[in-house]
Amino acid sequence: MKKPSAKLRDEIAKLQEQLKIAETREAERIGRIALKAGLGEIEIDEAELQAAFEQLTKRFGGGQGATTGGKKGAGDSSGRASTAADASGAGAGSAGEA
């Protein structure tokens, strides 16, 4: 059975909102950890900070895809953290500059 396009658009909008909420939650988590580690206190270019986060992602999980599960292993959490790190990396860098 085919769904009408309006229903599909509605489902897409709901999924986009869920994605936005999940990314915000992940970014806040990574941001809190970064601030606790002192990243807000150092002067570093955003591009350099992002590159460092990317190296962490490679080191701890090889950039595997995100999962919705709990603590299964480093590969599972680092995939989720990658996007969050990119988003919060900018925020963590700005926090130190403010």
C-alpha positions as CSV (number, residue, x, y, z in Angstrom):
1,M,0.0,0.0,0.0
2,K,1.4,3.4,-1.0
3,K,1.4,6.3,1.4
4,P,0.2,9.7,0.2
5,S,3.0,12.3,-0.2
6,A,1.6,14.5,2.5
7,K,1.9,11.7,5.0
8,L,5.4,11.0,3.9
9,R,6.4,14.6,4.3
10,D,4.8,14.6,7.8
11,E,6.9,11.5,8.8
12,I,10.0,13.1,7.4
13,A,9.4,16.2,9.4
14,K,8.9,14.2,12.6
15,L,12.1,12.2,11.9
16,Q,14.1,15.5,11.2
17,E,12.8,16.9,14.6
18,Q,13.9,13.6,16.4
19,L,17.3,13.9,14.7
20,K,17.7,17.5,15.8
21,I,16.8,16.6,19.4
22,A,19.3,13.7,19.4
23,E,22.1,15.8,17.9
24,T,21.5,18.5,20.5
25,R,21.6,16.0,23.3
26,E,24.8,14.5,22.0
27,A,26.4,17.9,21.4
28,E,25.5,19.0,24.9
29,R,27.0,15.8,26.4
30,I,30.3,16.1,24.4
31,G,30.4,19.9,25.2
32,R,30.1,19.2,28.9
33,I,32.9,16.6,28.7
34,A,35.1,19.0,26.7
35,L,34.6,21.8,29.2
36,K,35.4,19.5,32.1
37,A,38.5,18.5,30.3
38,G,39.5,22.2,30.0
39,L,38.9,22.7,26.3
40,G,37.0,25.9,27.0
41,E,40.2,27.4,28.6
42,I,42.5,27.0,25.6
43,E,42.9,29.1,22.5
44,I,42.6,26.8,19.5
45,D,41.4,27.4,16.0
46,E,38.0,25.7,15.2
47,A,39.5,23.7,12.3
48,E,42.3,22.4,14.5
49,L,39.8,21.4,17.2
50,Q,37.6,19.6,14.7
51,A,40.7,17.8,13.3
52,A,41.6,16.7,16.9
53,F,38.0,15.4,17.4
54,E,38.3,13.5,14.1
55,Q,41.5,11.9,15.3
56,L,39.7,10.8,18.5
57,T,36.9,9.3,16.4
58,K,39.5,7.3,14.4
59,R,41.4,6.2,17.5
60,F,38.4,5.0,19.4
61,G,36.1,3.6,16.8
62,G,37.2,4.2,13.2
63,G,34.2,6.4,12.5
64,Q,31.6,3.6,12.6
65,G,27.9,4.5,12.1
66,A,25.7,5.6,15.0
67,T,23.7,3.2,17.0
68,T,20.8,3.6,19.4
69,G,22.0,1.1,21.9
70,G,23.7,1.7,25.3
71,K,27.3,1.0,26.2
72,K,28.2,-1.8,23.8
73,G,31.8,-0.7,23.0
74,A,34.0,2.2,21.9
75,G,32.9,1.8,18.3
76,D,29.3,2.2,19.1
77,S,29.6,5.4,21.1
78,S,32.3,7.1,19.0
79,G,30.1,7.0,15.9
80,R,27.5,9.0,17.7
81,A,30.1,11.3,19.3
82,S,31.5,12.2,15.9
83,T,28.6,14.3,14.9
84,A,28.2,15.7,18.4
85,A,31.9,16.5,18.6
86,D,31.7,18.4,15.4
87,A,28.8,20.4,16.7
88,S,30.0,20.9,20.2
89,G,33.6,21.4,19.1
90,A,32.6,24.8,17.8
91,G,30.7,25.5,20.9
92,A,33.5,24.4,23.2
93,G,36.0,26.6,21.3
94,S,33.7,29.6,21.5
95,A,33.1,29.1,25.2
96,G,36.9,29.6,25.8
97,E,36.8,32.8,23.7
98,A,33.8,34.4,25.3
